[in-house]
Amino acid sequence: MAVIFSFFLLVIFGDDALLKLNRVKRERNILIKKNEELARENNSMYTEIGRLKHDPEYIENVARRELGMIGKNEIIFKIEKKTDSGAAGEKK
């Protein structure tokens, strides 16, 4: 009876069935982790979308940081630093 059962398993699963099964399990685990990572990324994006729609302070922060915008009545002063080589040349 055990011989027949073993033969039956061999016919159904083949010689390298355990190797294939382990490979498929690894691939599944990789896909599960990738799916979880994408779900976290989606949640983060939904949160940012909500803030961009409803949070004026966040919108202002993004506009300043990413677009270089300034508010009304604000003035930007750009200060250029002199290099050491230029200063040394002036002393002579």
C-alpha positions as a Markdown table, in Angstrom:
| # | Residue | x | y | z |
|---|---|---|---|---|
| 1 | Met | 0.0 | 0.0 | 0.0 |
| 2 | Ala | 2.8 | 2.4 | 0.9 |
| 3 | Val | 4.5 | 1.6 | -2.5 |
| 4 | Ile | 1.4 | 2.5 | -4.4 |
| 5 | Phe | 0.9 | 5.7 | -2.4 |
| 6 | Ser | 4.6 | 6.7 | -3.1 |
| 7 | Phe | 4.2 | 5.9 | -6.8 |
| 8 | Phe | 1.0 | 8.0 | -6.8 |
| 9 | Leu | 2.8 | 11.0 | -5.2 |
| 10 | Leu | 5.7 | 10.6 | -7.7 |
| 11 | Val | 3.3 | 10.6 | -10.6 |
| 12 | Ile | 1.4 | 13.7 | -9.4 |
| 13 | Phe | 4.3 | 15.8 | -8.2 |
| 14 | Gly | 7.2 | 14.7 | -10.3 |
| 15 | Asp | 10.9 | 14.4 | -9.4 |
| 16 | Asp | 11.6 | 18.0 | -8.6 |
| 17 | Ala | 8.3 | 19.0 | -7.1 |
| 18 | Leu | 9.8 | 20.0 | -3.7 |
| 19 | Leu | 12.2 | 22.3 | -5.5 |
| 20 | Lys | 9.5 | 23.9 | -7.5 |
| 21 | Leu | 7.3 | 24.2 | -4.4 |
| 22 | Asn | 10.1 | 26.0 | -2.5 |
| 23 | Arg | 10.8 | 28.3 | -5.4 |
| 24 | Val | 7.1 | 29.2 | -5.7 |
| 25 | Lys | 6.9 | 29.9 | -1.9 |
| 26 | Arg | 9.9 | 32.2 | -2.1 |
| 27 | Glu | 8.4 | 34.1 | -5.1 |
| 28 | Arg | 5.1 | 34.4 | -3.2 |
| 29 | Asn | 6.9 | 35.8 | -0.1 |
| 30 | Ile | 8.8 | 38.3 | -2.3 |
| 31 | Leu | 5.5 | 39.4 | -3.8 |
| 32 | Ile | 3.8 | 39.7 | -0.4 |
| 33 | Lys | 6.6 | 41.9 | 0.8 |
| 34 | Lys | 6.5 | 44.1 | -2.3 |
| 35 | Asn | 2.7 | 44.4 | -2.0 |
| 36 | Glu | 3.0 | 45.5 | 1.6 |
| 37 | Glu | 5.7 | 48.1 | 0.6 |
| 38 | Leu | 3.4 | 49.4 | -2.1 |
| 39 | Ala | 0.5 | 49.6 | 0.3 |
| 40 | Arg | 2.5 | 51.7 | 2.7 |
| 41 | Glu | 3.6 | 54.0 | -0.2 |
| 42 | Asn | 0.0 | 54.3 | -1.3 |
| 43 | Asn | -1.1 | 55.2 | 2.2 |
| 44 | Ser | 1.6 | 57.8 | 2.4 |
| 45 | Met | 0.5 | 59.3 | -0.9 |
| 46 | Tyr | -3.2 | 59.4 | 0.2 |
| 47 | Thr | -2.1 | 61.3 | 3.3 |
| 48 | Glu | -0.1 | 63.8 | 1.3 |
| 49 | Ile | -3.0 | 64.3 | -1.1 |
| 50 | Gly | -5.3 | 65.0 | 1.8 |
| 51 | Arg | -2.9 | 67.5 | 3.2 |
| 52 | Leu | -2.5 | 69.2 | -0.2 |
| 53 | Lys | -6.3 | 69.5 | -0.5 |
| 54 | His | -7.1 | 70.7 | 3.0 |
| 55 | Asp | -4.0 | 72.1 | 4.9 |
| 56 | Pro | -3.0 | 75.6 | 3.8 |
| 57 | Glu | 0.2 | 75.6 | 5.9 |
| 58 | Tyr | 1.3 | 72.4 | 4.3 |
| 59 | Ile | 0.6 | 73.8 | 0.8 |
| 60 | Glu | 2.6 | 76.9 | 1.7 |
| 61 | Asn | 5.5 | 74.8 | 2.9 |
| 62 | Val | 5.5 | 72.7 | -0.3 |
| 63 | Ala | 5.3 | 75.9 | -2.5 |
| 64 | Arg | 8.3 | 77.4 | -0.7 |
| 65 | Arg | 10.4 | 74.3 | -0.6 |
| 66 | Glu | 9.7 | 72.8 | -4.0 |
| 67 | Leu | 8.8 | 75.8 | -6.1 |
| 68 | Gly | 10.9 | 78.5 | -4.4 |
| 69 | Met | 7.9 | 80.8 | -3.9 |
| 70 | Ile | 7.7 | 83.6 | -1.4 |
| 71 | Gly | 4.9 | 85.2 | 0.5 |
| 72 | Lys | 3.5 | 88.7 | 0.0 |
| 73 | Asn | 5.7 | 91.5 | 1.4 |
| 74 | Glu | 8.7 | 89.2 | 1.6 |
| 75 | Ile | 12.0 | 90.1 | 0.1 |
| 76 | Ile | 14.8 | 87.6 | -0.7 |
| 77 | Phe | 18.4 | 88.7 | -0.1 |
| 78 | Lys | 21.0 | 86.6 | -1.9 |
| 79 | Ile | 24.4 | 86.9 | -0.3 |
| 80 | Glu | 27.4 | 85.6 | -2.2 |
| 81 | Lys | 30.4 | 84.4 | -0.3 |
| 82 | Lys | 33.8 | 85.4 | -1.5 |
| 83 | Thr | 36.3 | 82.6 | -2.1 |
| 84 | Asp | 39.6 | 82.5 | -0.3 |
| 85 | Ser | 41.6 | 82.7 | -3.5 |
| 86 | Gly | 39.8 | 85.9 | -4.5 |
| 87 | Ala | 40.5 | 87.5 | -1.2 |
| 88 | Ala | 44.1 | 86.6 | -1.2 |
| 89 | Gly | 44.6 | 88.1 | -4.6 |
| 90 | Glu | 43.1 | 91.4 | -3.5 |
| 91 | Lys | 45.6 | 91.7 | -0.6 |
| 92 | Lys | 48.7 | 91.9 | -2.9 |
